[in-house]
Amino acid sequence: MKLTASVENVNAGRSVIRCRNGRRMLMLLWMALYAATAQAEVARDESVPQVWINPGIYSHHFDSSKGLRNNNIGFGAEVLLARDHALMAGSFINSNRARTHYAAYEWRPLHWQFAGINLGAGIAVGAFDGYPNYRNGAWFVAPLPMLAIEGKTFGANVSLIPTVANRFDGALAAQIKLRVW
């Protein structure tokens, strides 16, 4: 009976951790939206190119029992060449605690504007390395759905990373970004 109670306590603890991680992700997205709204006093500056920088990626993994890293710090840059086209590149410590480098092309043909915030949806196709469970960390190409949320100075990229058995652990990923040009 004591063993059953211990297992129940462990499972309850995991549920609390999952709930906290979900709350952190929601809070992160809310802060990005709030920051974008605070900076969106006027209509979007349509001048291109635009240069955005970011401090890496925050991931909320669907299976939190694996002990994966959520705070994937690093440095990245995004250059918006035209309203629908951007180039992205950078490096971060991935969820498996290994260094990942990436370069991607982003196509976002869908656009909305809401309360001074610009939303763009599309797909990013990129080359990535550093994932030990896939090709022993070698380079590979992958498409990812992408939602860009942008104010005048601050923004976020949100992406859904699918689970691929024995290769990748699925997550909702957010990349906070700052416009520098």
RAPEGI-V399627 format. One record per backbone hydrogen bond with DSSP energy under -1.0 kcal/mol. CO is the residue of the C=O (numbers start at 0). NH is the residue of the N-H. If there is no record, write none. Layout:
CO;NH
CO;NH
This chain:
0;4
1;5
2;6
3;7
4;8
5;9
6;10
7;11
8;12
9;13
10;14
11;15
12;16
13;17
14;18
15;19
16;20
17;21
18;22
19;23
20;24
21;25
22;26
23;27
24;28
25;29
26;30
27;31
28;32
29;33
30;34
31;35
32;36
33;37
34;38
38;40
49;79
50;179
50;180
51;77
52;177
53;75
54;73
56;71
57;173
59;171
62;65
69;58
69;71
70;72
71;56
72;92
74;90
75;53
76;88
77;51
78;86
79;49
83;107
84;80
84;81
85;105
86;78
87;103
88;76
89;101
90;74
91;99
93;96
94;68
97;93
99;91
100;128
101;89
102;126
103;87
104;124
105;85
106;122
109;120
111;118
113;116
116;113
117;149
118;111
119;147
120;109
121;145
122;106
123;143
124;104
125;141
126;102
127;139
130;133
130;136
133;136
134;137
136;129
139;127
141;125
143;123
145;121
146;157
147;119
148;155
149;117
152;178
153;150
154;176
155;148
156;174
157;146
158;172
160;170
163;166
163;167
167;163
169;61
170;160
171;59
172;158
173;57
174;156
176;154
177;52
